[in-house]
Amino acid sequence: MQVGEWEGRVGRKWAAEWRRTDRSFGGLTDELLARIRVLPFSKVLDVGCGAGELSLAVSRINSASEIIGVDISEDLLDAARSRAESHTNVVFESSNAAQWSHGAFAPDLIMSRHGVMFFEDPTAAFHHLAGLAAPNCRMVFSCFRDVAQNPWASEISDLLPAELSDPPQSMVPGPFAFADKDAVLDMLAQAGWQNAVMEPFDFAYIAGAGNDPVADALSYFLAIGPASRGAALLGPEQRAQFVGRLEDYLSKNRDGNLVALRAATWIVTANTPD
């Protein structure tokens, strides 16, 4: 996935789906907030803030803090701003965090819920972030582990024709760019971050809910994610066959009024020097 796609159709689709995306990542958001809640902070930078869920949640934890969310998708930022009308301590800015700066604003907390894996040069991007941060700035972010540990991606992609398979590569911009623990730790060290730790965290990725959670999950996966990208390249007959296979797969993962799949992530923490 190219970074620029977030400025166009990918960003528009994710902006339209922010409610279901926040639902699907709810367990991860709770874990990030649990870690952030115990940290001292007053100035916060949310990297790849998307539709603003993490920024707004942190605002509720500490209404005296100053929070800036940065994203390259104007569509996602429009959604974030529409949600933030009552949050006077939160602003959202259009920028690539790899080049972003805001006057004398020096964050003492940099955070991200899956917004950091799309940097074209991650070492340079994290070096830039370390340079503008306050001394002993804490960083907390999440990223996916290996695609094989994430059935919401790997097993659904396996339902597509083999020629559409595009295995992810470590440190190449995309959802699984930071799957390789050693590569990420080395990158952060090169970029000037200290005491980096990567801890595995699994959560239930809620793809569908309600009276017909399978239909909900089906429409969600056909809107965003690996299924939507592959399905868009299929002819009518192949697409119909794929949708049938996907519906069967989702039905097997139904539990009452939910369709939930395992998601495997890293929670990454680090800090700048004192």
C-alpha positions, 0 to 999 in steps of 0.5 A, a space after each residue: 500500500 502506498 502512503 499516497 493512497 490514504 490521501 485518496 480513495 483509501 482515506 475516503 473509505 476509512 472515513 466512511 467506516 470510522 464507526 465500524 473501524 473503532 468498534 473492530 479496534 475497541 479492545 486494542 484502544 482500551 489497552 492503549 488507554 490503560 498504558 497511557 492513563 498511568 503516564 504523566 503528560 501535558 502535550 500529546 501528538 497522535 501520529 496517523 490519528 485517523 478519525 480521532 478515536 484515540 485523541 478524543 479518548 485521551 482528551 477525556 482522560 486528561 482534559 487539561 492536556 493539549 492534543 494534536 492529531 496529525 494525518 494525511 487524509 483530509 477525509 479522515 480529518 473531517 470525520 475527526 473534527 466533526 467528532 471533536 466539537 466539545 473537545 476544546 483541547 484537541 486539534 487535528 492537522 493535515 500533515 505527514 508526521 515524518 515532516 510535521 512540526 508545530 512551532 514550539 510544541 514539544 510533545 511529552 507523549 507521542 502515541 498512535 493506534 496503528 498509524 505508524 506503519 506507512 512511513 516511506 522511511 521509518 527510521 527518518 520519520 522516527 528520528 524526526 519525531 524524536 527531534 521535536 519531542 520533549 526530553 524523556 518523551 514517552 511513546 506508545 503505539 500499536 502495530 500488527 504482528 505477522 500476517 499469519 497470526 492475524 486471521 482477519 487478514 491472512 485467512 480472508 486473503 486466502 479466499 482470493 485467487 492465488 494470483 492476487 496474493 501479495 505477501 507483506 514485507 517487513 519495513 515496507 509501508 503497509 499494515 504489517 510493515 512492523 511485524 518483525 520485532 528485531 527490525 523495529 527495535 533496531 530502527 527505533 534505536 537508530 532513530 534515537 529512541 531508548 528503552 524500546 519494548 515490544 509486547 504481544 497483545 491479542 484482541 477480538 477484532 469485531 467485524 460484525 455485530 447486531 441481528 445479522 452480524 455476518 451481513 454486517 461483517 461481509 459489507 465491512 470487509 468488502 468496504 475496507 481491508 484485504 478483501 475489498 482490495 482483492 475483490 475490486 480486481 475480480 470480474 463479476 463471476 469471480 467476485 460472486 464466488 469470492 463473496 460466497 466463500 467469504 460469507 461462509 467463512 464469516 458464518 463459521 466465525 459467528 458467535 451469537 450476535 457477533 463475528 469476531 476474529 483474532 488480531 495479533 499486535 505489538 504494543 511498543 513503548 520507548 522514550 527519548 533521552 532525559 
